[in-house]
Amino acid sequence: MAFIPRDNHRQQSEVIVKVSKTKLMICSLLLLSLGAILFTSQSHATEPNLYEKNYKEQNSGQLKSLEANPDTKMYVSNHKEDDNISMLENGYDMIGSSGFDGVAVPVEGALELGRAIKADTVLVYSKYAPTKTSASKIQLVREAAKHGGEIDAKDFVEEPTQHKYYASYWAKLPMPILGVHIIKLTKKTSDGEVAVSKVEPGLKVIAVIKSSPAAIAKIVKDDVLLSIGDVALEKPDDLFGAVRRYAGQTVMLKVGRDGAIMNIDVALNSSKK
């Protein structure tokens, strides 16, 4: 058996102790890291879905996809108004929308809500919501110097980047009897110092559904529908009632376009399909 000097025993013992401490530290760090990962996952799982929390139903008829289990699609865009018209023209109607301010909110929450309410399509938008800019901070310094005041340090703390989030949820509709989306217009005039709202005649077309009877008859966006058959169109319910009454028939539609009045024959669908 080889003889190991006492000093070597001490050195070996110190090495073993150091190695053991190192392993212990590594294990502790791994456990801490694992704990942090688990905590982060659990915290994320319990965070509220801000898209769901701020959801507002647009359609009182509990609109949803025609499919029992729709394959909900989500798209991120920057052209909300154009997208709305495009969706209407392609035969969709809005179920509802979500709007809120937040910091780094994942868009997956919008898709999750879209699936829950059985939407066919979800459109998501976000834009930077400025807080305090460099220019505004410089102005604070100038104002404080001008009035001999002090500057609060919290005014210069970097704030998290805020964004304005918005999502809209859409369902595909069956082919309609006529195929237009309309609004009732009012025109504001002044009677002396008093503002007066004057109701405009007819119903303005804001979108025409592709391949619908209205599209085939060449009705276009911004047309004003004045009457259908013998029904004068003063409010949206007039149009809804008339198309059901004349469903399956060819009926005359009186239309205002660019200051001219024209009569257009429209072959209405017999029912939604």
KEKE-3310 file (N, C-alpha, C; in steps of 0.2 Angstrom, whole numbers, plus 5000, padded with zeros to 4 digits):
npx = (5004:5003:5011:5004:5008:5005:5002:4997:4986:4978:4977:4971:4958:4954:4952:4942:4932:4930:4926:4914:4907:4906:4898:4886:4883:4880:4869:4860:4858:4853:4841:4835:4834:4825:4814:4811:4807:4796:4788:4787:4779:4768:4763:4761:4751:4740:4738:4726:4716:4717:4711:4699:4694:4691:4681:4668:4652:4646:4635:4619:4612:4618:4628:4638:4650:4645:4650:4651:4663:4673:4688:4697:4705:4718:4724:4736:4736:4736:4727:4713:4700:4699:4700:4688:4678:4682:4680:4666:4662:4666:4657:4656:4652:4653:4656:4660:4672:4688:4696:4710:4723:4740:4755:4766:4757:4752:4747:4741:4730:4719:4716:4713:4701:4694:4692:4684:4672:4668:4672:4675:4686:4699:4705:4719:4726:4739:4746:4759:4758:4761:4770:4778:4789:4805:4806:4795:4800:4811:4805:4799:4810:4814:4802:4803:4815:4812:4803:4809:4808:4808:4813:4804:4811:4805:4799:4808:4810:4811:4798:4788:4785:4770:4756:4742:4729:4719:4706:4696:4682:4675:4662:4657:4643:4628:4623:4615:4598:4597:4610:4618:4626:4621:4618:4610:4609:4612:4612:4621:4615:4614:4603:4602:4610:4609:4613:4607:4601:4598:4588:4593:4586:4583:4594:4611:4623:4636:4644:4645:4640:4650:4646:4633:4615:4613:4626:4627:4617:4624:4624:4633:4646:4642:4630:4613:4600:4583:4570:4562:4553:4537:4540:4545:4561:4566:4572:4583:4576:4565:4571:4575:4563:4556:4564:4562:4549:4549:4556:4564:4559:4560:4563:4560:4573:4575:4588:4599:4613:4627:4620:4610:4595:4591:4583:4584:4583:4582:4586:4580:4587:4578:4579:4590:4606)
npy = (4994:5011:5025:5040:5056:5067:5080:5079:5071:5081:5090:5083:5081:5094:5097:5087:5092:5105:5101:5095:5106:5113:5105:5105:5118:5119:5111:5117:5129:5124:5119:5131:5137:5129:5130:5143:5143:5134:5142:5154:5148:5144:5156:5163:5155:5158:5171:5183:5183:5196:5199:5192:5197:5211:5210:5214:5211:5212:5208:5206:5194:5183:5178:5166:5154:5145:5132:5118:5115:5126:5130:5141:5155:5167:5183:5196:5213:5230:5239:5243:5249:5247:5233:5229:5233:5224:5212:5212:5213:5200:5192:5190:5194:5204:5197:5202:5212:5217:5228:5237:5244:5239:5230:5221:5211:5194:5189:5177:5176:5182:5173:5162:5166:5168:5155:5150:5157:5153:5159:5162:5169:5179:5195:5205:5219:5231:5245:5257:5266:5281:5287:5296:5306:5310:5324:5329:5327:5335:5347:5347:5349:5362:5370:5368:5374:5387:5391:5389:5377:5360:5344:5329:5314:5302:5306:5304:5290:5276:5271:5256:5250:5254:5248:5249:5238:5229:5218:5210:5199:5187:5180:5168:5171:5164:5164:5179:5186:5198:5206:5217:5229:5241:5259:5271:5288:5304:5322:5335:5352:5369:5379:5395:5397:5385:5368:5356:5340:5333:5320:5310:5305:5288:5274:5271:5262:5253:5242:5229:5212:5200:5191:5191:5194:5208:5212:5206:5213:5225:5235:5246:5251:5266:5269:5275:5268:5270:5265:5249:5238:5242:5248:5261:5266:5270:5267:5254:5243:5243:5239:5226:5220:5221:5213:5201:5199:5200:5190:5178:5184:5195:5211:5229:5241:5256:5268:5280:5288:5297:5309:5306:5297:5281:5266:5249:5232:5218:5201:5193:5181:5166:5162:5162:5154)
npz = (5000:4995:5003:5008:5010:5024:5021:5008:5010:5016:5005:4996:5002:5003:4990:4987:4995:4989:4976:4979:4985:4973:4965:4973:4972:4958:4957:4965:4958:4946:4952:4956:4943:4937:4945:4943:4930:4930:4938:4930:4919:4926:4930:4918:4914:4922:4919:4914:4899:4889:4878:4878:4890:4887:4877:4866:4861:4844:4837:4840:4837:4841:4832:4823:4816:4802:4802:4813:4820:4817:4807:4813:4807:4809:4806:4805:4803:4796:4792:4796:4793:4779:4778:4785:4776:4765:4771:4773:4760:4755:4761:4775:4792:4806:4822:4835:4844:4851:4861:4868:4879:4881:4887:4877:4873:4869:4853:4852:4861:4855:4845:4853:4859:4848:4843:4854:4853:4841:4828:4811:4806:4812:4814:4818:4826:4830:4837:4841:4856:4861:4876:4887:4878:4872:4869:4877:4889:4889:4889:4901:4909:4905:4909:4923:4926:4922:4932:4943:4950:4956:4948:4947:4950:4945:4933:4924:4922:4913:4904:4901:4884:4877:4868:4857:4856:4845:4840:4828:4826:4815:4805:4792:4782:4776:4758:4754:4752:4745:4746:4751:4762:4772:4778:4787:4783:4791:4789:4795:4799:4801:4811:4813:4827:4831:4830:4818:4815:4800:4792:4779:4763:4759:4759:4762:4753:4760:4757:4745:4743:4736:4721:4724:4722:4722:4718:4705:4699:4697:4707:4717:4729:4739:4732:4734:4741:4737:4735:4735:4724:4729:4740:4750:4756:4771:4783:4789:4793:4784:4772:4775:4778:4766:4756:4761:4758:4744:4741:4729:4718:4704:4706:4705:4709:4715:4713:4719:4712:4710:4709:4700:4697:4695:4689:4693:4689:4700:4702:4715:4727:4732:4745:4760:4757)
capx = (5000:5007:5011:5002:5010:4999:5000:4994:4979:4975:4976:4965:4952:4952:4949:4935:4927:4929:4922:4907:4903:4904:4892:4880:4881:4877:4863:4856:4857:4848:4834:4832:4832:4819:4809:4809:4804:4789:4784:4785:4774:4762:4761:4758:4745:4735:4736:4719:4716:4715:4706:4692:4692:4689:4677:4661:4648:4644:4629:4615:4609:4623:4631:4644:4652:4641:4653:4651:4670:4677:4696:4698:4711:4720:4728:4738:4735:4737:4722:4707:4694:4699:4699:4681:4674:4684:4676:4659:4661:4667:4651:4657:4649:4657:4653:4662:4678:4691:4701:4713:4730:4744:4762:4768:4751:4753:4741:4737:4724:4714:4715:4710:4694:4690:4690:4679:4666:4666:4673:4679:4692:4701:4709:4722:4730:4742:4750:4762:4754:4767:4769:4782:4794:4811:4804:4791:4805:4815:4800:4799:4816:4813:4797:4806:4820:4809:4799:4814:4806:4812:4811:4803:4815:4800:4797:4813:4810:4809:4791:4787:4782:4763:4753:4735:4728:4712:4705:4689:4680:4670:4658:4654:4636:4625:4622:4609:4593:4599:4617:4621:4627:4618:4618:4605:4613:4610:4616:4620:4614:4613:4598:4605:4616:4608:4614:4601:4602:4592:4588:4594:4582:4586:4599:4618:4627:4643:4647:4641:4643:4652:4642:4626:4610:4615:4632:4625:4613:4628:4624:4640:4647:4640:4624:4608:4594:4577:4564:4562:4546:4533:4542:4550:4567:4568:4576:4585:4570:4561:4574:4575:4556:4555:4568:4559:4542:4550:4561:4563:4556:4563:4560:4564:4576:4576:4594:4602:4620:4631:4615:4605:4591:4590:4579:4588:4580:4586:4583:4582:4587:4572:4581:4598:4609)
capy = (5000:5017:5030:5047:5061:5071:5086:5077:5070:5088:5093:5079:5082:5101:5096:5084:5097:5110:5098:5094:5112:5116:5101:5107:5125:5118:5108:5123:5133:5120:5119:5138:5139:5125:5133:5149:5141:5132:5148:5158:5144:5144:5163:5164:5151:5161:5178:5184:5184:5203:5199:5190:5202:5217:5208:5217:5208:5217:5206:5203:5188:5177:5176:5162:5151:5140:5126:5116:5116:5130:5130:5148:5158:5173:5187:5202:5218:5237:5243:5241:5251:5243:5226:5228:5233:5218:5206:5212:5211:5193:5188:5189:5199:5204:5194:5206:5215:5218:5234:5239:5246:5234:5229:5215:5206:5189:5189:5170:5176:5183:5167:5157:5168:5167:5148:5149:5160:5150:5163:5159:5173:5184:5200:5208:5225:5234:5251:5260:5271:5285:5289:5302:5307:5314:5331:5331:5327:5342:5352:5347:5353:5370:5372:5368:5379:5393:5393:5388:5371:5354:5339:5323:5308:5297:5308:5301:5283:5273:5267:5251:5252:5253:5247:5249:5232:5228:5212:5209:5192:5187:5173:5168:5171:5161:5169:5183:5187:5204:5206:5224:5232:5248:5263:5277:5294:5310:5327:5341:5358:5374:5384:5400:5395:5378:5362:5352:5334:5331:5314:5310:5300:5282:5270:5271:5256:5253:5236:5224:5205:5197:5186:5191:5197:5215:5213:5204:5219:5231:5239:5248:5255:5273:5270:5276:5264:5274:5260:5242:5237:5248:5250:5267:5264:5276:5264:5248:5238:5243:5235:5219:5217:5220:5208:5194:5200:5199:5184:5174:5187:5200:5217:5235:5244:5263:5269:5286:5287:5303:5314:5304:5292:5275:5260:5243:5226:5214:5195:5191:5174:5164:5161:5162:5147)
capz = (5000:4995:5008:5006:5015:5027:5017:5002:5012:5017:4998:4992:5006:5001:4983:4987:4998:4984:4971:4982:4985:4967:4963:4977:4969:4952:4958:4968:4952:4942:4955:4956:4937:4936:4949:4939:4923:4932:4941:4924:4916:4930:4930:4912:4913:4926:4917:4911:4892:4889:4872:4881:4896:4884:4871:4866:4855:4839:4834:4845:4835:4843:4826:4824:4810:4800:4803:4820:4822:4812:4807:4814:4805:4812:4802:4808:4798:4798:4788:4799:4789:4772:4780:4787:4770:4762:4775:4771:4753:4755:4764:4782:4796:4813:4828:4840:4844:4858:4861:4875:4879:4885:4885:4875:4874:4864:4849:4853:4865:4851:4842:4858:4860:4841:4843:4859:4850:4834:4823:4805:4804:4817:4812:4824:4825:4836:4835:4846:4860:4864:4882:4887:4873:4874:4868:4882:4895:4889:4891:4909:4912:4904:4914:4930:4926:4921:4938:4949:4953:4956:4944:4950:4946:4942:4927:4919:4922:4906:4904:4896:4878:4877:4862:4857:4853:4843:4836:4826:4825:4809:4803:4786:4781:4770:4753:4756:4747:4741:4747:4753:4769:4772:4784:4787:4784:4793:4787:4800:4796:4806:4810:4817:4831:4834:4825:4817:4811:4795:4789:4771:4760:4757:4763:4758:4752:4762:4754:4741:4744:4729:4718:4727:4717:4721:4714:4698:4696:4697:4713:4720:4735:4739:4730:4739:4739:4738:4736:4732:4723:4731:4747:4751:4761:4775:4788:4787:4793:4778:4767:4777:4777:4758:4753:4763:4755:4737:4740:4724:4713:4701:4708:4703:4714:4713:4716:4718:4710:4708:4708:4696:4699:4690:4691:4691:4691:4703:4704:4722:4729:4736:4753:4761:4756)
cpx = (5004:5006:5009:5004:5004:4997:4996:4987:4975:4973:4970:4958:4949:4949:4942:4930:4925:4924:4915:4903:4901:4898:4886:4878:4877:4870:4858:4854:4852:4841:4831:4830:4825:4813:4806:4805:4797:4785:4782:4779:4768:4759:4758:4751:4739:4734:4730:4720:4713:4710:4699:4689:4688:4684:4670:4658:4645:4637:4625:4611:4613:4626:4637:4645:4646:4643:4652:4658:4674:4685:4697:4705:4712:4725:4730:4739:4736:4732:4715:4701:4693:4697:4691:4677:4676:4680:4669:4657:4662:4662:4652:4653:4653:4653:4654:4669:4681:4696:4704:4720:4734:4751:4764:4763:4752:4746:4737:4731:4718:4712:4711:4703:4690:4688:4684:4672:4664:4667:4677:4686:4693:4706:4712:4726:4733:4746:4753:4758:4759:4765:4773:4788:4800:4810:4800:4795:4809:4811:4799:4804:4816:4808:4800:4811:4817:4805:4803:4812:4810:4809:4810:4807:4811:4798:4802:4814:4808:4803:4791:4783:4775:4761:4745:4733:4720:4711:4697:4688:4674:4668:4656:4647:4634:4624:4615:4604:4595:4607:4621:4621:4625:4619:4613:4610:4609:4614:4615:4620:4614:4607:4599:4611:4615:4609:4608:4603:4596:4593:4588:4589:4586:4591:4606:4621:4634:4647:4642:4644:4644:4648:4635:4621:4612:4621:4631:4621:4618:4627:4631:4640:4645:4633:4619:4602:4588:4571:4566:4555:4542:4534:4547:4555:4569:4572:4578:4580:4566:4564:4574:4568:4554:4558:4565:4552:4543:4554:4559:4560:4561:4560:4564:4567:4578:4583:4596:4610:4623:4626:4610:4601:4590:4586:4583:4584:4584:4583:4585:4582:4580:4573:4588:4600:4616)
cpy = (5006:5021:5037:5051:5065:5077:5084:5075:5076:5091:5090:5080:5089:5101:5093:5089:5102:5108:5097:5100:5115:5112:5103:5114:5124:5115:5113:5127:5130:5120:5126:5139:5135:5128:5139:5148:5138:5138:5153:5154:5145:5151:5165:5161:5154:5168:5178:5185:5191:5203:5197:5195:5208:5216:5211:5214:5213:5215:5203:5196:5182:5174:5171:5158:5146:5133:5124:5117:5119:5130:5138:5150:5165:5177:5194:5207:5225:5242:5241:5242:5247:5236:5225:5228:5226:5212:5206:5210:5204:5189:5187:5195:5198:5202:5199:5209:5216:5224:5236:5241:5241:5234:5222:5209:5201:5189:5182:5171:5178:5177:5162:5159:5167:5160:5147:5152:5158:5155:5160:5163:5178:5189:5204:5214:5228:5240:5254:5266:5275:5287:5296:5302:5311:5322:5333:5331:5333:5347:5353:5351:5360:5373:5373:5373:5386:5396:5391:5382:5365:5349:5332:5317:5303:5299:5306:5294:5280:5269:5262:5253:5249:5252:5247:5243:5232:5222:5212:5201:5191:5180:5174:5167:5167:5166:5173:5183:5193:5205:5213:5225:5239:5252:5269:5283:5300:5316:5333:5348:5363:5379:5389:5397:5388:5373:5358:5346:5333:5324:5314:5304:5294:5279:5269:5265:5257:5247:5232:5217:5203:5191:5186:5194:5205:5216:5211:5210:5225:5236:5240:5251:5262:5274:5271:5272:5268:5270:5254:5240:5243:5250:5255:5265:5270:5273:5257:5242:5238:5239:5227:5216:5216:5215:5201:5194:5198:5193:5180:5177:5192:5206:5223:5239:5251:5266:5276:5285:5294:5308:5312:5298:5287:5269:5254:5237:5221:5207:5192:5183:5172:5163:5161:5155:5147)
cpz = (5000:5000:5005:5011:5018:5023:5011:5004:5013:5010:4995:4996:5004:4994:4983:4990:4993:4978:4973:4982:4978:4964:4966:4974:4963:4953:4961:4962:4948:4945:4955:4949:4935:4939:4946:4933:4925:4935:4935:4920:4919:4930:4924:4911:4916:4924:4913:4903:4891:4883:4874:4886:4893:4878:4872:4860:4851:4837:4839:4844:4837:4837:4827:4817:4808:4801:4811:4823:4817:4813:4807:4812:4808:4807:4805:4802:4801:4795:4790:4795:4782:4773:4781:4781:4766:4765:4773:4764:4751:4758:4771:4786:4803:4818:4834:4839:4851:4857:4868:4874:4883:4883:4883:4876:4868:4860:4850:4857:4861:4847:4846:4859:4853:4841:4848:4856:4843:4828:4817:4804:4810:4814:4818:4822:4831:4833:4842:4850:4864:4871:4883:4882:4876:4874:4874:4889:4895:4891:4898:4912:4911:4908:4921:4931:4926:4928:4944:4953:4953:4951:4947:4946:4942:4935:4921:4919:4916:4907:4899:4890:4878:4870:4863:4853:4851:4839:4834:4824:4820:4808:4796:4786:4775:4764:4754:4750:4742:4741:4747:4760:4768:4778:4782:4788:4787:4791:4793:4797:4802:4805:4815:4821:4834:4828:4824:4813:4806:4792:4782:4769:4758:4761:4759:4759:4754:4759:4750:4741:4737:4727:4720:4721:4716:4717:4706:4695:4695:4702:4716:4726:4734:4735:4735:4737:4741:4739:4733:4731:4725:4738:4747:4757:4765:4781:4786:4788:4787:4772:4769:4776:4770:4755:4755:4759:4747:4735:4734:4718:4710:4702:4706:4709:4712:4717:4714:4717:4707:4705:4703:4699:4693:4693:4688:4694:4694:4704:4710:4723:4733:4743:4753:4760:4756)
residu = (MET:ALA:PHE:ILE:PRO:ARG:ASP:ASN:HIS:ARG:GLN:GLN:SER:GLU:VAL:ILE:VAL:LYS:VAL:SER:LYS:THR:LYS:LEU:MET:ILE:CYS:SER:LEU:LEU:LEU:LEU:SER:LEU:GLY:ALA:ILE:LEU:PHE:THR:SER:GLN:SER:HIS:ALA:THR:GLU:PRO:ASN:LEU:TYR:GLU:LYS:ASN:TYR:LYS:GLU:GLN:ASN:SER:GLY:GLN:LEU:LYS:SER:LEU:GLU:ALA:ASN:PRO:ASP:THR:LYS:MET:TYR:VAL:SER:ASN:HIS:LYS:GLU:ASP:ASP:ASN:ILE:SER:MET:LEU:GLU:ASN:GLY:TYR:ASP:MET:ILE:GLY:SER:SER:GLY:PHE:ASP:GLY:VAL:ALA:VAL:PRO:VAL:GLU:GLY:ALA:LEU:GLU:LEU:GLY:ARG:ALA:ILE:LYS:ALA:ASP:THR:VAL:LEU:VAL:TYR:SER:LYS:TYR:ALA:PRO:THR:LYS:THR:SER:ALA:SER:LYS:ILE:GLN:LEU:VAL:ARG:GLU:ALA:ALA:LYS:HIS:GLY:GLY:GLU:ILE:ASP:ALA:LYS:ASP:PHE:VAL:GLU:GLU:PRO:THR:GLN:HIS:LYS:TYR:TYR:ALA:SER:TYR:TRP:ALA:LYS:LEU:PRO:MET:PRO:ILE:LEU:GLY:VAL:HIS:ILE:ILE:LYS:LEU:THR:LYS:LYS:THR:SER:ASP:GLY:GLU:VAL:ALA:VAL:SER:LYS:VAL:GLU:PRO:GLY:LEU:LYS:VAL:ILE:ALA:VAL:ILE:LYS:SER:SER:PRO:ALA:ALA:ILE:ALA:LYS:ILE:VAL:LYS:ASP:ASP:VAL:LEU:LEU:SER:ILE:GLY:ASP:VAL:ALA:LEU:GLU:LYS:PRO:ASP:ASP:LEU:PHE:GLY:ALA:VAL:ARG:ARG:TYR:ALA:GLY:GLN:THR:VAL:MET:LEU:LYS:VAL:GLY:ARG:ASP:GLY:ALA:ILE:MET:ASN:ILE:ASP:VAL:ALA:LEU:ASN:SER:SER:LYS:LYS)
# end
